[in-house]
Amino acid sequence: MSSVTISWRQRRQVARTRRALDRALSRTSSPAMRDELLTMANSGQFLGR
């Protein structure tokens, strides 16, 4: 696979993950769960950083 294809797929995966985290944050009612989701989102592990 070319580096362009790999880069494109990685960007799409990051975008999907970011949208999923945003949806989860909007649906949670528990402050503890919200904090946990924000910690995950800010860690960069799930956003390709």
Secondary structure, 3 states (H helix, E strand, C coil): CCHHHHHHHHHHHHHHHHHHHHHHHHHCCCHHHHHHHHHHHHHCCCCCC
